[in-house]
């Protein structure tokens, strides 16, 4: 059960590293501006690929600090994006759990699209992993357990996150944790996949489950796979399927399994390795079927029965990445053109002799 300070005894969270502040260039809103007469903009915190996050004071609630997420103008009028943006707010307002980002209700009569959440200080799990990789085993298992607790609540309310990754986990100074960014979250009845070209808006390739890559229906077991991939990285310091080419990355997870964690870091216990590989089975039916079952083993790794998943791993089959396939196709086309020109040259030369 999640307490008031679930990460109290997690050593890597005792003194949080302070991320370097990155200045947002030319934000749409400037400090001092007031949005809809309620939100006093203090500063632009972050500009992502789709939206800008601002720190603001909520004048309707004792000037408490909040985060205001505003879509970039070029996306605001896009029907698909606007639908996802509204659904993110709808899902966020529906959920109420101490380890989930808290959304703040705003009147429907807004001058433009935006949503408001609690403001979180601290740093992302992604930043901690990159600063302190690999994490101590007990710390990694505890963090994954707290995330599992949040997933139990989400799944119990019919919501799938669909984009779990270390960058979407915030570790707060009070030793609490928040799962953030419900931009890709869906109800269990919806069909979700990458839906087109591989872009950040459809998921993060390094942590995607095979069914997401194959544009199949996702369910609670999709989040279990991606949390398993996160645990793999926390304990080994490496991604399950490393590589800079996202297309090759996603294809590898369809055709094979990651390297056994203990081969990368022998200090990992066989029980922790078993937990990771159980969560990351390619077929959803072979994974933990619920976040509660996953959490039970994270909380009591000494009771985990080691079945030897690491001995049955299948090496990914090599396939051409999109970039390499394009280069090879271009080279073949070039050779074909050269061969054609040479053929024409000899035909003309032969005709001239006759």
N, C-alpha and C positions, 0 to 999 in steps of 0.2 A: 504494500500500500504506500502511496506517495504521501510523505509527511510535509510539514511546513517548509523544511529545508532538506529536500531529498538528496542533495549533493554535499551535505555537511561533511562527510568523511571521505570525499573524493579528493585525493591529494593534488591532482592536476588542476583543480578548480579553486584551491585555497588562495592563490595569488594570481589573479587573471592578468594575462599580458594585455597591454594597452595598444590597440591597433592604431596605426598611423592615420591621422585624419587626412582625407583627400578632399580638396576643394572642388565643389561642383561649379562647372563653368557655365555661365549665362543661364542661371535658373529662371524659370518663368515667373516665380514669385520672389520678391525681395523682402528682407527683414523689415518689419513695420507694417506690411500690408495685412489687411484683415479679410479673411475669406468668409463671405456670407454673414458678416457682422458678428461672427462667433470665434473664429480661429485666428489668433494673432500670430503671424509668421515670425519665428525667431531666427531660423537659419535653414538652409538646404543641407540635408545630411548626406544624401546619396542619390546618384542618378544612375539607374540601370538601363537596360535596353528598351524597356517599355514604359517606365514611370519614374517619377522623382519623389523621394521621401523628404518631407519637411518636419522640423521640430516646431511645434506651435503651442501656444497657451489656449486652453479652452475657457473662454470668458463666461460660458454658461455654467461652469462647475469650478468655481474658486481658482481660476487660472491654473488648473492642473496642466502639466506638460503632457502632450499627446503627439503622436506621429500621424501626419497627413500624407496619404499616398495619392498623387495626382498623375494621371496618364499623360504621356507626352502628346502634344497636340496632333502629331501625325498619325497617332493610333486612336485617338479619342473618337473619331468619326467612323472607325471601322466596325461594322456590325458584329463580326465574330469576336473581336477583342472586347467591345463594349459588353457583350453578353457574358463573356468570361469574367470581366471585372465586376459586374453586378452579382454574378453567382458567387464570386469570392466573398463579397460582403454578406450576401444572404446566408452562406454556410457559416461564416465567422460569427455572425450574430446568433446563430442557432446553437452554437457550442459554448459550453461553460465548464472549463476544467483548468485547474491551477497550472498545468504544463502546456496549455494552448494559449496562443496570443489572444488577448481580449479585444474584441471589436466594440466600438462605441457607436450607439445609434445616432443618426443624423437625420434631420427632416428631409422629406422627399423633395421639397421645393429648393433645390440647389441650383446655383448659377452654372454649374458645370459638374462633370463626373469627378468624384473623389471619394475616398473612404478614410475613416479615422480609427486608429487603434491606440492602445496604451503605448507609451514610450518606454523602450527598454534600453538600459545601459548595460555594459558588459561587452562580451565579444562572442563571435560565432564559434561553434565547435570546429569548423573548418580552420579558423585561425589558430586555435589551440593545437589541433593535430599537426599543422604545418610547423608550429613553433616547437612542439615537444614530442614529435613522433619518434618511436611508437609510444603509445600510452601504457601505463601499468595495467596489467590484466584486470585487476579488481576494479580499477577506475572505469575501464572501457565497458566491462560487464554491467556496472552500476548505471552508467549513462544510458546504455542501451535498454536497461530495465525501466528507467524512468520514461524513456521515449515509448516503450511498449505499453506502459500504463496509460499514456495519452492515446495511443492507438486503440487500446481496448475500449476507451470511451468513444472515440470517433467512430470506430466500426460498429459499436453498439448503437450508435445513432444513425447508422446507414451511410456514413461518409468515408470515402477512400481519399487519402492525401495525394497519391500519384507522383509526388516529386520530393520524396525524402532525400536529403543529402546533408552533409555537415554544415553547409552554408545556410541551411534553413533551420538550424538549431542554435538558439542563443543561450549562452550560459551567463546568468546574472550575478552581480556581486553578492546578493543575499543567499547564494547557493541554491537557487532555483533554476529551472530550465523552461524555455518556451519553444514549442514547435511553431514555426511561422510560415507564412506564404501559402495561402490556400488558392492560389491562382489556377492551379490545375486540378484542384480537388473536385470530386464528383460524387454523386449519389450512386449507391450500388446498382441501381436500375439502369444507369447510363452506360453506353458503350464508349470506352476511351482507349486511345492508342496514340501513335505519333501523328496520325492523320495527314501526313504529307512529308515534305522535305524535312530533314533532321535539323531542327532549330531549337534554341534554348526554350522557346515558348511551349514546346511539346514535351519537355522533359530534359533531363541531364544524362547524356549517353553513358557516362562512367558508372552510373548507379541504376540504370534502367533494368527492369525485369524483362526476360525474353518475350513475354506476351505483349509488353508495350512496344517492343521493337517490331513485332509481327502484326501490330495493329489489331490485336485480339481484345476481348473483353477483360477488364481488370477487376480485381476484387481485393478483399483484405489480404490475401496471400501475396499480392503485388507489393504492398507496403512491407510485408515480412521479408521478401527478397531484398528490397532496397536497404532495409535496416541491417540485414545480414552483410550486404556489401559495405555499409558504413563501419560495421564492427570489424570486418576484414581489414579495412584501412586503419582503423584505430590501433589494432593489435600488431599489424605487420609493418605499418608505415608506408605501405604500397597500395595502389589501386588493384582490385581483382583482375582487371584486364587493362594493363597499362598501354599507352600509345597515344600519339598525337592525332591520329586519323580517327575521327568519330565513327565513320562508316565501318572501318575495320573493327573498331572496338565493339560495336553492337553486333556485328556478325559473329565475332568470336563467341559471345555468350550464348548464341543460338546453337552453335556447332560443338561446343565443348565447355569444360569447367575451368575455373581458375586454378592457379598453382596452389598446392596444399600449403596452408598458412605456416605449418611447422617447418616446411622446407625453407621458407624465407626467414623465419625466426624460431629456432628450436626451443627457445624459452617458453613459448606458448604451451599451455597444458593441452593434453590430448582431448580433454573434455571441452575446452573452449574451441578447439579446432572442430570438434564434432558439432557443436552448436552452430558455428558459422556455416559449415558446409550443409547442414540440415536446412538452414534457412535459405540457402542459395541454390537449392536444387532447381534444375531447369524446368521440370514439370511441376506446376502448382500443387498437384495432388501428392507429391512426394515431400513437400515442405511442411513446416508447422501449419496446421490448419487454422489456428487462431493466434492472435497476439497474446492471449492469456497463456496458451501452451508454451509459446516462445519465452514469455516472461518467467514462467515457473522454472525453466531450466537455467535462465540467466541468474536467477536468485539463488539457485542451489546447484552450482556446477559440479560439486562433488558427488551428486547423485546421478549425474548423466551417464548413461550406459554407452560406451564407445563401440559403435558398430562397424567402424572401419570405412567411413565415407572416403577418407583420404586415399584408401587403397583402390578405390573404384572410379577415380577421376578420369575423365576422358579429355585428352588434349584437343584444343580447338583445331579444326581443319583450316589450313591456310587458304585464304581467298584474296583475290585482287581487291584492293580498295578502290573506291570510285576514282580518286585522283590518278592512281596507277593505271587503272583500266582505260581512262581517258588518254593518258600518255601513250600506252601501248597501241590503242586504236589509232591515235594520231601518227605514230611511227609507222604502223602498217599501211595507213593511207598514203603517207609520204613515199614509202617504198613502192607502193602500187603505182603512184603517179610517175615515179622515176622509171619503173619498168615499162609503163605505157609509152613514155617519151622515147625511151631507147628503142622500143619496138617500132614506133613510127619512123624514127631516124633510119633504121636499117631497111624498112620497107621503101622509104624514099630513095635511099642510096641504091638499093637493088633495082628499083624501077628506072633510075637514071642510067644504070649500066646497060639496060636492055634497050 
